Amino acid sequence: MSQTILITGANRGIGLEFVRQYLGSGARIIACCREPDRADALMALAEAHPSELDLVALDLAKPSQLTGLKAYLGDLKLDLLISNAGVYGPKGVPLSALDGEDFAPVMAVNVLAPLLLVQNLTDNLAKGAKVALLSSKMGSITDNGSGGSYLYRASKSALNAIGRSLSIDLAELGISVALLHPGWVQTDMGGPNALITPQTSVMGMRHLLAQLDLTGSGRFYNYDGTEIPW
Ligand SMILES: NC(=O)c1ccc[n+]([C@@H]2O[C@H](COP(=O)([O-])OP(=O)(O)OC[C@H]3O[C@@H](n4cnc5c(N)ncnc54)[C@H](OP(=O)(O)O)[C@@H]3O)[C@@H](O)[C@H]2O)c1
């Protein structure tokens, strides 16, 4: 039976590649993005796959919009929920120039939004469903050897804490949760010098998610399936 999958930040980068690859495997996709009318690549895919791909407007900086998403889904059951949308915040800002005003918007999208997304959609998760939270190795405290990137690092560390708690709280529903580092990926966020393509990253994460079960839930994985220290 084909999978039903919801993906946030589906209009570009890693999210769009998740949509492409899962469509190729015959899945039904609910693709969420801020402005579906302006998401040209997604709209083209929806025209080619009218009964497999739904586009839904969702700005994760506006938690009230989760009510609309929930109403849209009704009692539809999801096999996989991919919380992919994320922001980096201001880049290359030294400690001396940090502006506290920049903290809340990054936390809202990278930390609070994934938590509220899972909270709101728990009833829509099928027994045995999987939740993928796109984190980053930059959220690993062990791996931090270069400093800086305060907001992004803090947001992904906080997301990791949330993912671990979700894995414990959702285990009784048979739902497994994975924190995923997609690699350093050639997207708008990763930039042109990044090491891998979205295709390679998503292929690896799809393989990992296909294997994920409760025994591997609540762990922090690289896209190639190896574990990353917190
Ligand atoms: N690329 C990398 O090397 C890398 C490395 C580690 C982790 N990651 C993580 O992987 C995920 C995807 O990254 P990416 O490289 O694909 O980034 P990207 O190319 O910058 O795309 C980010 C996506 O998030 C969406 N988004 C941002 N704010 C949003 C909001 N308020 N509401 C809804 N959607 C929002 C964007 O939508 P708009 O087009 O509307 O802005 C876009 O679809 C992120 O969580 C990122 O932190 C990426």
The ligand as a MOL file (V3000), in Angstrom:
LIG
                    3D

  0  0  0     0  0            999 V3000
M  V30 BEGIN CTAB
M  V30 COUNTS 48 52 0 0 0
M  V30 BEGIN ATOM
M  V30 1 N 21.3160 22.6920 3.3570 0
M  V30 2 C 22.0880 22.2310 4.3300 0
M  V30 3 O 23.3150 22.0860 4.1620 0
M  V30 4 C 21.4910 21.8490 5.6650 0
M  V30 5 C 22.3620 21.3250 6.6360 0
M  V30 6 C 21.8400 20.9410 7.8720 0
M  V30 7 C 20.4900 21.0580 8.1110 0
M  V30 8 N 19.6670 21.5760 7.1580 0 CHG=1
M  V30 9 C 18.2250 21.6780 7.5070 0
M  V30 10 O 17.4540 21.0700 6.4800 0
M  V30 11 C 16.1910 21.7370 6.3530 0
M  V30 12 C 15.9690 22.1650 4.9110 0
M  V30 13 O 17.0510 22.9940 4.5390 0
M  V30 14 P 17.3050 23.5370 3.0490 0
M  V30 15 O 18.7650 23.4700 2.8310 0
M  V30 16 O 16.3770 22.8830 2.0880 0 CHG=-1
M  V30 17 O 16.9130 25.0720 3.2540 0
M  V30 18 P 16.3720 26.1650 2.2240 0
M  V30 19 O 16.8200 25.8330 0.8550 0
M  V30 20 O 16.7440 27.4830 2.7970 0
M  V30 21 O 14.7760 25.9670 2.3070 0
M  V30 22 C 14.1400 26.2340 3.5340 0
M  V30 23 C 12.6860 25.8400 3.4260 0
M  V30 24 O 12.0540 26.1690 4.6720 0
M  V30 25 C 10.9120 26.9770 4.3820 0
M  V30 26 N 10.5590 27.8930 5.4450 0
M  V30 27 C 11.3350 28.8130 6.0570 0
M  V30 28 N 10.6100 29.5330 6.9370 0
M  V30 29 C 9.3380 29.0630 6.8660 0
M  V30 30 C 8.1200 29.3770 7.4920 0
M  V30 31 N 8.0280 30.3830 8.3870 0
M  V30 32 N 7.0110 28.6860 7.1870 0
M  V30 33 C 7.0690 27.6770 6.2820 0
M  V30 34 N 8.1760 27.3300 5.6200 0
M  V30 35 C 9.3090 28.0170 5.9210 0
M  V30 36 C 11.3090 27.7420 3.1220 0
M  V30 37 O 10.1440 28.3110 2.5260 0
M  V30 38 P 10.1920 29.7570 1.7450 0
M  V30 39 O 10.6360 29.4600 0.3390 0
M  V30 40 O 8.7930 30.2590 1.8470 0
M  V30 41 O 11.1830 30.6200 2.4810 0
M  V30 42 C 11.9480 26.6190 2.3260 0
M  V30 43 O 10.9710 25.8070 1.7520 0
M  V30 44 C 16.2340 22.9040 7.3440 0
M  V30 45 O 15.5740 22.5480 8.5410 0
M  V30 46 C 17.7360 23.1060 7.5910 0
M  V30 47 O 17.9950 23.6970 8.8450 0
M  V30 48 C 20.1240 21.9690 5.9490 0
M  V30 END ATOM
M  V30 BEGIN BOND
M  V30 1 1 1 2
M  V30 2 2 2 3
M  V30 3 1 2 4
M  V30 4 1 4 5
M  V30 5 2 4 48
M  V30 6 2 5 6
M  V30 7 1 6 7
M  V30 8 2 7 8
M  V30 9 1 8 9
M  V30 10 1 8 48
M  V30 11 1 9 10
M  V30 12 1 9 46
M  V30 13 1 10 11
M  V30 14 1 11 12
M  V30 15 1 11 44
M  V30 16 1 12 13
M  V30 17 1 13 14
M  V30 18 2 14 15
M  V30 19 1 14 16
M  V30 20 1 14 17
M  V30 21 1 17 18
M  V30 22 2 18 19
M  V30 23 1 18 20
M  V30 24 1 18 21
M  V30 25 1 21 22
M  V30 26 1 22 23
M  V30 27 1 23 24
M  V30 28 1 23 42
M  V30 29 1 24 25
M  V30 30 1 25 26
M  V30 31 1 25 36
M  V30 32 1 26 27
M  V30 33 1 26 35
M  V30 34 2 27 28
M  V30 35 1 28 29
M  V30 36 1 29 30
M  V30 37 2 29 35
M  V30 38 1 30 31
M  V30 39 2 30 32
M  V30 40 1 32 33
M  V30 41 2 33 34
M  V30 42 1 34 35
M  V30 43 1 36 37
M  V30 44 1 36 42
M  V30 45 1 37 38
M  V30 46 2 38 39
M  V30 47 1 38 40
M  V30 48 1 38 41
M  V30 49 1 42 43
M  V30 50 1 44 45
M  V30 51 1 44 46
M  V30 52 1 46 47
M  V30 END BOND
M  V30 END CTAB
M  END
